[in-house]
C-alpha cells in the first residue's frame, strides 16, 4: 500500500540492506519452525498457534523494539520481500488446485454463493457497530470490505484521498495487516475444532481476499482435518482468487454503494439531530459559525499531517526479482527442510519448479499488461498439476515435499519485520477500529462458511 505517486527502485545501498533483513528473517523463521505448533485448550474448543503466527509476532517485536530499532529502510525492504513471497505462496497453492479440480467442480455454485458472505458479511455486522461507535463517514470505507490494496483505489476514486471514507480504508488495512492473520488463526482453529462444518465449507470461508489471512486460516482447518489437506488448500486458494478478482468489480458496483446507503439509513437520526442543533439555538450564530470553521480547519490540518506520515511510512521500494527470488528461495528451503526434518534435493527441485512458474507468469503479465501474475501462476499451476496434464503426477510429487506452511512462515515473518512503521498510523486512527475490525473478519469468515455449508448440502 502506498499513497505516494512514485515507487522508488532499490539502489546498490538498498540491495546491501536486503541481506541483513534476509538474515534476520532466516533466524526467526528457522527458530519458530523448530518450535512448531502450540495447542491451547480453551474449554469451548482448542486453538492451534502455528510457527507462522510466532514468526509474525517475533518479527513485529523486533520491528518495534527500542534497544536497536529496525530502520525504516529495512522495514520497507521486508515489505517488498513480502510482495514477492506471496507469488511463491500462490505458486505452491496452485499445485493443490489441480488435483482438487474434481472437488472444486462438484462444489460448483457453492463456491460462488459463499462469496456473498465475504462481500456482505462486513456490511451486515461491522457497519452497524461502527455507526454505534460513531466512527463517522470513515465507517463506509472501513466496512464495505476487509480493505486490502484494491480498496484504496475504489474509495479514492469515489470520495477522494482527503476523505473520511479513505481514512476508514486505511484504518481497516492497517488493522488487518497487524492483527488479521493472528486473529483469523485463532478464530478458524476454534470453529474448525467444533467439527460442525464441512472442511470444504471452512476452506471456502478462508478465502477472504488476503493471502496471509487465507494461509493462516487454512493451516487451522488442516490441523482439524489433516486427511483433507490437499482439498482444503485447493479450495481455499480458489476461493481467495475469486474474492480477489470479483472483489474489485463487486466492491465498486455493489458493496461500496450498498455500504454508503446503509450508513446513511442508519445515521438519518443523527443527521437530523445535527441539523436541528445547527438551525436552533438563537444565540450567537456568528460565533457558532466561526467555531465550525475553526474545527474544519483544524481537521484539515490534522488530515494533511496524517497523509504525510502515511506517505513516509508506506513509501515502497521495488526489489528486482534477481535479488528477491534467490533470497526467498534460501529462506524457503531452510524452513521447508526444518518442516520435513531434513534437507532434501527434492525440496530444492520443488523450489526450482515454483521459481520457473513465477518467472514465466511474471513475463506473461508484463507482456499482456492486463492480467496479473497471480492469475497466470494460479491458472498454469492448476493445469500442470491437474489430471489432464501428462506430467502432473511427477510435478506434484516433487512439489509436495515443500511444506506449504513453511512458505507462509517466511512470508509472515517478513511481514512482522515490516510492521513497525504502521504502528503510529494505528494509534492515530484510534481504538474504535479494533472491535470493528474483529467483527468484520469474524462476520466475513463465518457468514461465508455458513452459506458455503448450506450451498454444499443443497448442491450435493
C-alpha positions in Angstrom: 0.0 0.0 0.0 1.3 3.4 -0.9 -0.2 6.8 -1.0 2.7 8.2 -3.0 2.6 8.5 -6.7 6.1 7.1 -7.3 7.6 3.8 -6.3 11.4 4.2 -5.8 13.6 1.4 -7.1 16.2 -0.2 -4.9 19.7 1.2 -5.3 23.0 -0.6 -4.5 23.0 0.6 -0.9 19.4 -0.8 -0.6 20.5 -4.1 -2.2 23.1 -4.4 0.6 20.4 -3.8 3.2 18.4 -6.8 1.8 21.0 -9.2 3.2 20.6 -8.1 6.9 16.8 -8.3 6.6 17.0 -11.7 5.0 19.5 -13.0 7.7 17.2 -11.7 10.5 14.1 -13.3 8.9 16.1 -16.5 8.3 17.0 -16.8 12.0 13.4 -16.0 13.2 11.8 -18.3 10.7 14.0 -21.3 11.5 13.6 -20.7 15.2 9.8 -20.7 15.1 9.7 -23.6 12.7 11.7 -25.6 15.2 9.2 -24.6 17.9 6.4 -26.0 15.9 2.7 -25.8 16.7 1.3 -24.9 20.1 -2.1 -26.1 21.2 -4.2 -24.3 23.8 -7.4 -25.8 25.2 -10.0 -23.0 25.9 -12.7 -25.3 27.2 -15.1 -24.4 24.4 -12.6 -25.6 21.9 -8.9 -25.9 21.1 -6.9 -23.4 19.2 -3.6 -24.1 17.4 -0.9 -21.4 17.1 1.4 -22.1 14.1 5.0 -21.3 13.5 4.0 -18.6 11.0 2.0 -16.8 13.8 5.0 -16.9 16.1 7.1 -15.6 13.2 4.7 -12.7 12.7 4.7 -11.8 16.4 8.5 -12.1 16.8 9.1 -10.1 13.6 6.8 -7.4 15.0 8.6 -7.3 18.3 11.9 -7.0 16.6 10.5 -4.3 14.4 9.2 -2.1 17.2 11.8 -2.7 20.0 13.7 0.4 21.1 17.1 -1.2 22.1 18.3 -1.4 18.5 15.5 -0.1 16.3 14.9 -1.7 12.8 15.4 1.2 10.4 12.5 2.4 8.1 14.5 1.4 5.0 14.9 -2.2 6.4 11.2 -2.4 7.1 10.4 -1.3 3.6 12.7 -4.0 2.2 11.0 -6.5 4.3 7.6 -5.3 2.9 8.9 -5.6 -0.6 10.1 -9.2 0.1 6.6 -10.0 1.3 5.1 -9.0 -2.0 7.4 -11.5 -3.8 6.9 -14.2 -1.2 3.1 -14.0 -2.0 3.9 -15.2 -5.5 5.8 -18.2 -4.2 2.9 -19.0 -1.8 0.4 -18.8 -4.7 2.7 -21.0 -6.8 2.7 -23.6 -4.1 -1.1 -23.4 -3.7 -1.6 -23.7 -7.4 -0.3 -27.3 -7.2 -3.1 -28.0 -4.7 -5.8 -26.7 -7.1 -5.0 -29.1 -9.9 -5.5 -32.3 -8.0 -8.5 -30.8 -6.3 -10.3 -29.7 -9.5 -12.9 -32.6 -9.3 -13.8 -31.4 -5.8 -13.9 -27.8 -7.0 -16.2 -28.7 -9.9 -18.5 -30.6 -7.5 -18.7 -27.6 -5.3 -20.0 -25.6 -8.3 -22.4 -22.9 -7.2 -21.4 -23.3 -3.6 -18.0 -21.8 -4.4 -19.6 -18.7 -5.9 -22.5 -18.3 -3.4 -20.2 -18.2 -0.4 -18.6 -15.1 -1.9 -21.7 -13.3 -0.8 -20.5 -13.9 2.8 -17.1 -12.3 2.2 -18.6 -9.3 0.4 -21.6 -8.6 2.6 -20.6 -10.0 6.0 -18.7 -6.9 6.9 -21.6 -4.6 5.9 -24.2 -6.6 7.8 -22.5 -6.6 11.1 -19.4 -4.4 11.2 -21.0 -1.3 9.7 -23.8 -1.1 12.3 -21.2 -1.5 15.1 -19.1 1.3 13.6 -22.2 3.6 13.4 -22.9 2.7 17.1 -19.3 3.7 18.0 -19.8 7.0 16.0 -16.9 6.5 13.6 -18.5 9.0 11.2 -18.1 8.7 7.5 -14.9 6.6 7.9 -17.5 3.8 8.6 -18.2 3.4 4.9 -14.5 2.9 3.9 -13.7 0.7 6.9 -16.7 -1.7 6.5 -17.6 -2.2 2.8 -14.9 -4.9 2.6 -11.9 -6.2 4.5 -9.9 -3.5 2.8 -6.9 -4.8 1.1 -4.9 -3.0 -1.6 -7.6 -2.6 -4.3 -9.9 -0.9 -1.8 -7.7 2.2 -1.8 -8.3 2.8 -5.5 -12.0 2.3 -5.2 -12.6 4.7 -2.3 -10.1 7.3 -3.5 -11.8 7.4 -6.9 -15.3 7.8 -5.4 -14.6 10.0 -2.4 -11.1 11.4 -2.8 -7.9 10.7 -0.9 -8.7 13.5 1.6 -12.0 12.0 2.6 -13.0 10.3 5.9 -14.0 7.3 3.9 -10.4 7.0 2.7 -9.2 7.2 6.3 -11.6 4.4 7.1 -10.0 2.2 4.4 -6.6 2.9 5.8 -7.7 2.1 9.3 -9.0 -1.3 8.3 -6.0 -2.0 6.2 -3.5 -1.3 9.0 -5.6 -3.3 11.4 -5.8 -6.3 9.1 -2.1 -6.2 8.4 -1.2 -6.0 12.1 -3.7 -8.4 13.6 -5.6 -10.2 10.8 -3.5 -13.3 10.4 -3.2 -13.8 14.1 -6.9 -13.3 14.8 -8.2 -15.4 12.0 -5.9 -18.3 13.0 -7.4 -18.3 16.5 -11.0 -17.9 15.1 -10.7 -20.6 12.5 -8.9 -23.0 14.8 -11.7 -22.7 17.3 -14.5 -23.1 14.8 -12.9 -25.9 12.9 -12.4 -27.9 16.1 -16.2 -27.7 16.8 -16.5 -30.2 13.9 -19.9 -28.8 12.9 -18.8 -27.6 9.4 -17.7 -29.4 6.3 -13.9 -28.8 5.9 -14.6 -27.6 2.3 -17.0 -25.0 3.6 -14.4 -23.8 6.1 -11.8 -23.7 3.3 -14.2 -21.5 1.2 -14.6 -19.2 4.2 -10.8 -18.9 4.5 -10.6 -17.2 1.1 -11.2 -13.7 2.5 -9.1 -11.9 -0.2 -5.9 -11.7 1.8 -3.0 -14.1 1.1 -1.7 -14.1 4.7 -5.1 -14.5 6.3 -6.0 -17.3 3.9 -2.8 -19.1 4.6 -3.2 -18.7 8.4 -6.9 -19.8 8.3 -6.1 -22.8 6.0 -3.5 -24.0 8.5 -6.0 -24.1 11.3 -8.5 -26.1 9.2 -5.9 -28.6 8.1 -4.9 -29.1 11.8 -8.5 -30.1 12.5 -8.9 -32.2 9.3 -5.4 -33.4 8.3 -6.7 -36.0 5.9 -8.3 -33.4 3.7 -5.2 -31.1 3.4 -5.0 -31.1 -0.4 -8.7 -30.4 -0.9 -8.7 -27.7 1.8 -5.7 -25.9 0.3 -7.1 -26.1 -3.2 -10.5 -24.8 -2.2 -9.1 -22.0 -0.1 -6.8 -20.9 -2.9 -9.6 -20.8 -5.5 -11.9 -19.0 -3.1 -9.3 -16.4 -2.3 -8.6 -15.9 -6.0 -12.3 -15.5 -6.7 -12.7 -13.0 -3.9 -9.7 -11.0 -5.2 -10.8 -10.9 -8.8 -14.5 -10.4 -8.2 -13.9 -8.2 -5.2 -12.9 -5.2 -7.4 -16.0 -5.2 -9.5 -18.4 -6.1 -6.8 -16.8 -3.6 -4.5 -17.2 -0.7 -7.0 -20.7 -1.5 -8.2 -22.3 -3.3 -5.2 -20.5 -3.3 -1.9 -19.4 0.4 -1.7 -22.7 1.9 -2.9 -24.6 -0.5 -0.6 -22.4 0.5 2.4 -22.9 4.1 1.7 -26.7 3.8 1.5 -26.8 1.6 4.6 -24.7 4.1 6.5 -27.0 7.0 5.5 -30.0 5.0 6.5 -28.6 4.2 10.0 -27.4 7.8 10.6 -30.6 9.6 9.5 -31.5 10.3 13.1 -28.0 11.6 13.9 -28.1 13.8 10.8 -31.5 15.3 11.7 -30.3 16.0 15.2 -27.2 17.7 14.0 -29.2 19.8 11.6 -31.7 20.7 14.3 -28.9 21.8 16.6 -27.4 23.9 13.8 -30.7 25.5 12.9 -31.8 26.1 16.5 -30.0 27.9 19.4 -30.9 31.5 18.5 -27.9 33.0 20.4 -24.7 33.9 18.6 -25.0 32.3 15.2 -21.8 34.1 14.0 -19.8 32.7 16.9 -21.1 29.2 16.2 -20.2 29.5 12.5 -16.7 30.7 13.4 -16.2 27.7 15.7 -17.3 25.4 13.0 -14.8 26.9 10.6 -12.0 26.6 13.1 -12.9 22.9 13.7 -12.9 22.3 10.0 -9.5 24.0 9.5 -8.0 22.0 12.4 -9.4 18.8 11.0 -7.9 19.6 7.5 -4.5 20.3 9.1 -4.7 17.0 11.0 -5.6 15.2 7.8 -2.7 16.8 6.0 -0.2 15.8 8.7 -1.7 12.3 8.8 -1.3 11.8 5.0 2.3 13.0 5.2 3.0 10.3 7.9 1.3 7.7 5.8 3.3 8.6 2.7 6.6 8.5 4.7 5.9 5.2 6.4 4.4 3.4 3.4 6.6 4.6 0.6 7.5 1.4 -1.2 10.7 0.1 -2.6 10.9 -2.3 -5.5 13.3 -5.2 -5.4 14.4 -6.8 -8.6 13.4 -10.5 -9.0 17.1 -11.5 -9.5 17.6 -10.3 -5.9 14.4 -11.1 -4.1 13.7 -14.6 -5.5 17.1 -16.1 -4.6 16.8 -14.6 -1.1 13.4 -16.0 -0.6 14.4 -19.4 -2.0 17.2 -19.7 0.6 14.8 -18.8 3.4 12.2 -21.2 2.0 14.5 -24.2 1.6 15.7 -23.7 5.1 12.2 -23.6 6.7 10.9 -26.4 4.4 13.9 -28.6 5.5 13.1 -28.0 9.2 9.5 -28.8 8.5 10.5 -32.0 6.7 13.0 -32.8 9.4 15.9 -33.0 7.0 17.4 -31.4 3.9 16.5 -33.0 0.6 17.4 -32.2 -3.0 13.7 -32.8 -3.8 12.9 -29.7 -1.8 15.4 -27.8 -3.9 13.8 -29.2 -7.1 10.4 -28.2 -5.8 11.5 -24.6 -5.3 13.1 -24.7 -8.8 9.6 -25.6 -10.3 7.9 -22.8 -8.3 10.5 -20.3 -9.4 10.1 -21.3 -13.1 6.3 -20.9 -12.7 6.7 -17.4 -11.1 9.2 -16.2 -13.7 7.0 -17.4 -16.6 3.9 -15.8 -15.1 5.6 -12.5 -14.4 6.8 -12.4 -18.0 3.3 -13.1 -19.3 1.9 -10.5 -17.0 4.3 -7.9 -18.4 3.6 -8.9 -22.0 -0.2 -8.7 -21.7 -0.3 -5.8 -19.1 -3.9 -6.6 -18.3 -3.8 -9.9 -16.4 -1.9 -10.1 -13.1 0.9 -12.5 -12.5 -1.1 -14.2 -9.7 -3.8 -15.2 -12.2 -1.2 -16.7 -14.5 0.5 -18.5 -11.6 -2.8 -20.0 -10.4 -4.0 -21.0 -13.9 -0.8 -22.5 -15.2 0.0 -24.2 -11.9 -3.5 -25.7 -11.6 -3.4 -27.0 -15.2 0.1 -28.7 -15.0 -0.9 -30.4 -11.7 -4.4 -31.4 -13.0 -5.3 -34.9 -14.2 -5.3 -33.6 -17.8 -1.6 -32.8 -17.9 0.7 -35.7 -18.7 3.5 -34.8 -16.2 1.1 -33.8 -13.4 1.9 -36.7 -11.1 5.7 -36.2 -11.3 5.5 -32.5 -10.7 3.0 -32.8 -7.8 5.2 -35.4 -6.1 8.2 -33.1 -6.1 6.2 -30.0 -5.1 4.6 -31.8 -2.1 8.0 -32.1 -0.4 7.8 -28.3 0.0 5.7 -27.7 3.1 3.1 -25.1 2.3 3.1 -23.7 5.9 6.9 -23.2 5.7 6.4 -20.6 2.9 3.7 -18.9 5.0 6.2 -18.8 7.9 8.7 -17.0 5.8 6.1 -14.6 4.4 4.6 -13.7 7.8 8.0 -13.3 9.5 8.9 -10.7 6.9 5.5 -9.1 7.3 6.2 -8.8 11.0 9.5 -7.2 10.4 7.8 -4.6 8.2 5.0 -3.7 10.6 6.8 -1.3 13.0 6.3 1.5 10.6 2.5 1.1 10.7 2.1 1.3 14.5 1.9 5.1 14.6 -0.9 5.0 12.0 -3.0 2.7 14.0 -2.5 4.8 17.1 -3.6 7.9 15.2 -6.7 6.2 13.9 -7.9 5.3 17.4 -9.3 2.3 19.3 -12.6 2.0 17.6 -11.2 0.2 14.6 -10.2 -2.7 16.8 -13.8 -4.0 17.7 -15.0 -3.1 14.2 -12.1 -5.0 12.6 -12.6 -8.0 14.7 -16.3 -8.1 13.9 -15.6 -7.6 10.2 -13.2 -10.5 10.0 -15.4 -12.7 12.1 -18.5 -11.9 10.0 -16.7 -12.4 6.7 -15.4 -15.8 7.7 -18.5 -17.1 9.5 -21.1 -15.9 7.1 -19.3 -17.2 4.0 -18.7 -20.5 5.8 -22.4 -20.9 6.7 -23.5 -20.0 3.2 -21.0 -22.5 1.8 -22.2 -25.2 4.2 -25.8 -24.7 3.1 -24.9 -24.5 -0.6 -22.8 -27.6 -0.5 -25.6 -29.6 1.2 -28.1 -28.2 -1.3 -25.9 -28.9 -4.3 -25.0 -32.4 -3.2 
